[in-house]
Amino acid sequence: MKTRVREYRAGCGITQEKLAETVGVRRETIIFLEKGKYNPSLRLAHHVARALGVGIEEIFSFDDE
């Protein structure tokens, strides 16, 4: 899975800690999401996208490329 969480988070000026707090996970989860080493649940993907003000499909790519 490809992710653009870091790009959108940085663009919004939000720290990993603040994003984690906002979506109710640990900072380590955000780190793993940004590195593409963690596949989020649909609920978490929705919360992250909403916190960053974009759609899920703009942040996460589920294509096998």
Secondary structure, DSSP 8 states (H G I E B T S, - for coil): -EE-HHHHHHHHT--HHHHHHHHTS-HHHHHHHHHT-----HHHHHHHHHHHTS-HHHHEE----
